């Protein structure tokens, strides 16, 4: 018959998920505060950050993309596909290189 963990005393070693969960910073709100509506502040902060990101992209990223594609004589479609992909993947690339 099948015997469970309690009967065998076997507990698997903690995997990466169990260890990594303790590396996150603590939340500034308690669990009770989050239940009473503080989670709305998290949502508002996320919306504000997405709005700020959109402003920065419109003011800086798009004009610089236009200048680069103009200097390299690329069509808008090619420049958009190439540089937008590179720009959106660059943070992950640098994070993985620095994290090694």
N, C-alpha and C positions, 0 to 999 in steps of 0.2 A: 504494500500500500504506500501511497504518497505520504510523506511526513513533511510538515511545514517547518518554517524557520524556528518556531518556538520549541519544537520537539528536538530538532537537531542541534540547536545552539549556533547554527551558522548564520553569520551576518556578513554580507558582502562588504568589501573595502569601499570607502567613500570614493565615488568617481569625481570627475572634474566638475560636474554640476553642483554637488554638495559642497565642495571646497570653494568654488567660485562665488557662491551666493553670499558668503561672508565677506567678500572683498568690496561689495557695494557700500557707498557711504550711507550713514543713517539718515532717515527722513527727518525733516525739521518738525513735522507734525506727529503726534502720537496716533495710535490706531483709532482711539476714540474720537479725536479731532477730525480725522479723515472720514469717519463714519458720519459725523455731524455736518459735513459740507466742506471741509478744508480741501478735499480732492478737487473741488471747483477751482481753487486757486492754482492747482497744478495744471488744470486744463487751460485756464486763462494765460498762464505763463507760456505754455506750449503754443497757444494761438499767437501770442505776442512775438515769440521767437520766430515762428514761421513768417509772420508779417515783416519782421526786421530782416530776415533772410531774403525775402522777396525784394525789399527796398535796396539792399546791398547789391543783389544780382542785377537789378534794373539800372542802378546808378554806376556800377563799376564793371561787372562781369560782361554784360552785353556790349557796352561800348569798346571794351578791350578786345572782345571776340571779333567785333566788326573791323577794328584796326588790323588785327593779326591776319584775318582772312583777306583783307584788302591788300596787305603787303605781300602775302603769299599767292595772291591771285586765285583764290579758291571761290567756288560758288557758295552761296549761302547754305545750300543743303549739305554739302560736304563739310563745310566748316562747322555747321551746327551739330551734325552727327559726330564728327571727330572731336572737337574741342569740348562739347557738352559732356560726352562720355568720359573724356580725360579729366575734365574738371570735377565731375561728380565722383570719379573713382580715386582721385588723388589723395584725399584724406585717408582712405583705407590703405592705400599703398604706403604712404609715409608712416602711418600707425604701425603697420606690420613690419616695416623696416626698422623703425625705432624700437619696437617692442622686442626684437630678436636679441 
